[in-house]
């Protein structure tokens, strides 16, 4: 096999592999009840030594809110986030200074590295919080259906919440369990519900909390309110799935047109070149 043919074959296989990878990346990920572990670099950044003045500067924005929205609890404290901001900023500064030692013009990267390192931990937690909110929104209609059935059957609200949270599990089940523990410790119901909505940060859950509080204050039928909320969430989820499919279709077509079709054509061209080289070699050898 000639080197040009080998190069064409390699390019074609690489193009097809990239196309298949892009198509898989466009598919929605499966829901998992257990959140992904924290990145190793984030834990390492929290262990890096940083001076106290830099840690005081890294207190803003509020680390407790960022940790709570990511659902980390005791796994990663607000103080650890402050240390991670300072440590990652120092690491970025050190990388910029090292690049400046190689080329003085690259010293401009030092302040950029400091700023980028300081914001990377918050970006990681915000991405985790977005995935967490999306999973809660997926689990919420099932929780509302089960909660509405148990309340309509005559079960008290707290017992119904406990049963529904245990049956559904996942992130929403854990959050409902935490809310029930807060209520058992004497936290007012309005405060415990609003803390639940603030921890998750999903507008859909905030609407459900508002409906629960309104039903309790006004004495409205709770089962009907829960059933209506569940139907609304399912309709919104179906519409969101249709919107994602509509946005993904042009991207997949672009990948097919620019990557997979040229890759397939290169494979055909490689076969033709190999066959042509074999025939030319046979003619030249016979001559």
N, C-alpha and C positions, 0 to 999 in steps of 0.2 A: 504494500500500500504506500502510495507516494506521500511525502510530507504535506503538500497542499490538501490532499484528500483527508489526511489525518486531522489537519487544522480545521477543515470544514466540519468534519464529524464532531470534533470537540466543541466547536462553537454551536453547532446545532443542539447537542445534548445539553449544554449549559443554558441555551435559550429556552428549551423545553422545560428544564428544571426550574428556571426562574418563573416561567409562566404558571406552572402548576403550583409553585409556592405562593404566588400572588393570588391565585384563585382560592387556595385554602385559607389565606389570610383574610379574604373577603367574607368568609362564612362566619356567622355568629358563634362565639364560643359557648360551650355547654355550661350550664349553671352548676356551680359547686357550692355545697353548704359550708365547707371550710375555707376561710379566706387564705390567700397565698401568704407564705411567710415573708417577713421583712427582708429586703435586699441585704446581702452581707455587707456591702459598702456603707449602708446607712448605720448599721451597728458598729462598724469599724470607725466611722467618722465620729460617733458618739464617744468613743474611747480615746480619741486623740487629745493630747493636752492642749489647752487653749488658755490664754491669759484672762483674768477676771474682767478687765475692761471690755474685751471683745465679747465675752459671754453676756455682759450687761447690754451691749448693743444688739445682741442677737435675740433679745427677749421679745421684740416686736417683729411680726404680728403675734397675737396671742397664741402661745404654744398649746395651752390647754384645749382651746377650741379645735385646733388642727388635729390633735391626738384623739379627741373625742369623736370628731366627724369621721376619722379613719377607723374607729372601732378597736383601737389598740388596747385600751384599758391599762392593765398593769404591765403589759408586754413591752411598752415603750412609753416612758413617763414624759411629761412636759419638760422636765429638766434635761432628760436625755435628748429631746429635740433641740433644745437650746445648745447643748454641747455639740450635737451633730451639725448645726448651722455653723458654729464657730470652727469646728474641726474641718469641715468640708471647705469652708472659706480659706483657712490656712493652707490646706492642701492645694487648692487652686492657685493661691498666691505663690506657694513654693514651686509649682509647676511652671508658672509664668516667669519666675526668677531664674529657674533652671534653663528655660528656653532663651531668656535674655543673656545668660552666660555664654550660650553658643553663638548668638547673633544679637548684638546690642539693639537692633531695631525691634526685636521681639519682646523687649522689656515692656512695651505697651500692653502685652498680654497679661502682665501681672495683676493690675487692678481688675481687668476683665475676669481673670481666673478667680479672684477673691469674690467678686459679685456673683459669678456663676455658681461657685461652690456653696455660697451662703443660701442661694435660693433652691438648690437641687433637693435638699431634704423636704422642703415644703411641696415641691412639685411631685415628689414621690408619694407623699401622704395625700395630696389632692387627687392623684390618679387612683389611689386605693379607695378613697372616699367615694369617688364616682362609681367604681365597680361595686362597692358596697350598696350604694343607693339603688343602682340598677337591679341588684339581686333582691333587695327589699321590695321594690316595686313589682318584681315578678312573683314574689311569694305572697304579697298582700291580698290579692283576690281570694286565694284559697283560705287564708286565715279568716277573712271576713265571712266567707260562706259558712265555714264551720262554726264561727262565733255566732252568726245569725241563727243557725239551726239549734245550737245549744241554748241560746237565750230564749228563742221561741218555745222551746220545750220546757221552760220554767226554771232553768238553772240560773243562779245568781251570776252577776257580771264577772266578779273576780274569779269564781270557779270556772266559768266559761272561758275566760282569758287563759287561765292556767292549763285547761284541757286543750284548747286550740293551739297554744304555744308549744306544748309538748308534742302534739300530733304533727304539726307543720315542721317544727325544728328549724334548722338553718339560722340565718342572722336574725330574722324577725322573731323566731321563737326565743332566741337568747335575749333579745331586747325586751320582749314581753315579760320574760322571767325576771329581768332586772327591775322592770317597773313594778311588778308585783312585790318584789322584795322591798323596794322603796315604800310602797304602801303599807306593808307589814311593819315597817320601822316607824310609821307615823307621819310620813310625808303626805301633805294634802293631795287629794286626787288631781286637782287641776294642775298643781305643780309637777306631780309625777308624770302626767300625760304630756305636759309641755316639755319636760326634760327629755322624754322619749322622742318627741318630734325634733327637738334641737339636736340630739345626738345623731340621729340618722340624717337629717337635713333634706328629706324628700318632701316636696310639696304634697304629693299624694297622701303620705302618712299624716301630714299636718291637717289635711282636710278630714281624714278619718278621726283624728283626735278632736277636731272641732265638732264633728257630728256626735261623738260620744259625750262630750261636755254639754252640748246643746240638748241632747236627749235626756241627760241627767237633770239639767236645770229646769227644763220645760215639761218633763214627763212625757215626751213624745215616744211612740213605739220604736224601740231600739232595733228590733229585727228588720223592720222595713227600711230604716235608714242604712243599716249595714248591707242589706241586699242591693239597695240602690247604688251604694258606693262601690260594691264589688262589680256590678254590671258596668258602671262607668269606667272603672279601671280596666276591665277586660276590653271594652271598646277602644279605649285609648291605647292599650297594648297592641291590639290588632292593627290600628292605624299606624302606630310607630313601626311595626314590622313591615307594613306595606311601603312606608316611606323609606325604610332602610333598603328594601329590595329594589325600589325605584332608583335610589342613588347608587346601588352596587352594580346594576346592570350596565350602565355606560362604562364603568371602570373595568369590568370583566371583558367587555367587548374591546376596549382599548388594549388590554393585556393580550387578548387573542390576536388582534390585528398587528400589534407592534412586536410581539415576542414569539408567540406560539406558531403563527403562520410562517414567519421567516425561518424559524427553527425547523419546521417540517420541510420547507422548500430547500433549506440547506442539506437536510438529510437526503432528499431526492437528488440534489445536485452532486452530493458526495458519491452516491451510488453510480450516477452517470459517469463521473470522472474516473472512478475505479474501473468501470467496465471499458471506458475509452482507453485508459492506460494499458489494460490487459490486451485489448485488440491491437493497439499500436505496437506493443511489445512483441506480440505474436507475429505481426507482419514484418517488423524490423528483424526479428530473429530468423524468420523464414527467408527474408531477402539475404 
